[in-house]
Structure formats: C-alpha cells, structure tokens
C-alpha cells in the first residue's frame, strides 16, 4: 500500500505545514503588536496637539494682559528694565559647601578643610 517514500513525503509535508502555520501565527502576533503601538503613538500625538492648542490659548497676549490687570494689586508686576539684564560672566561664582566634619576627623586631616570651593569658572584646562 504505502511505500516508505510516501510515508517520508507525508511526514515532510506535515512538518512543512506546521512550520508554515507557526510562522504565520508569529507574524500575526507581531502585526497586532505593531497596530497597538501605532494606536498608542496616535493617542500621544493627539494629546500633544491638544496640549499645544491649550498652551496657545493660555498664552494669548490679550488673556495675559487681562490677568495682569486683574491681579495687578497682588502681583505688582512691572516691565523689565534693560539695566536688569546681566551677562553670565557678571554673575557671582556659585560656591560649593563642604560637609561639616566632626572634630576628630578634622584633627586627622593634615590641613583644615576649606568651607568653599575657590575654583573660578573656566580655569580648568580641557
């Protein structure tokens, strides 16, 4: 009835069908994941567009001017003078605070710890 070759061919066709089905199933799962990600991206883009529109509405000059006039007595806002602007090199150098050392540890150090950092901006060679 069945020859050995027929049995081998049936086994090969069954294995090929199984592999094909599993690949198809994996591809469908990946496609579903891609569709979910596309939906999430679209939701985020819509949210960003909505927030941009809200920001544009909230920062309209006419609205801000009305708010300034309404809360003028509370805020006491005034226009910035040109003399109030400073360049970065005119700003004071920030200093780093060193942690306080207990007296025992302070005595063990060879020289007393400085309380501030004296390195000027740009003084480190690169």
TAZINOR-V215574 format. One record per pair of residues at least 12 apart in sequence whose C-alpha atoms are under 7 Angstrom apart, sorted by the first residue. I is the first residue (numbers start at 1). GAP is how many residues later the second one is. Records with the same first field share a line. If there is no record, write none. Layout:
I: GAP / GAP
This chain:
95: 21 / 22
96: 20 / 21
97: 18 / 19
98: 17 / 18
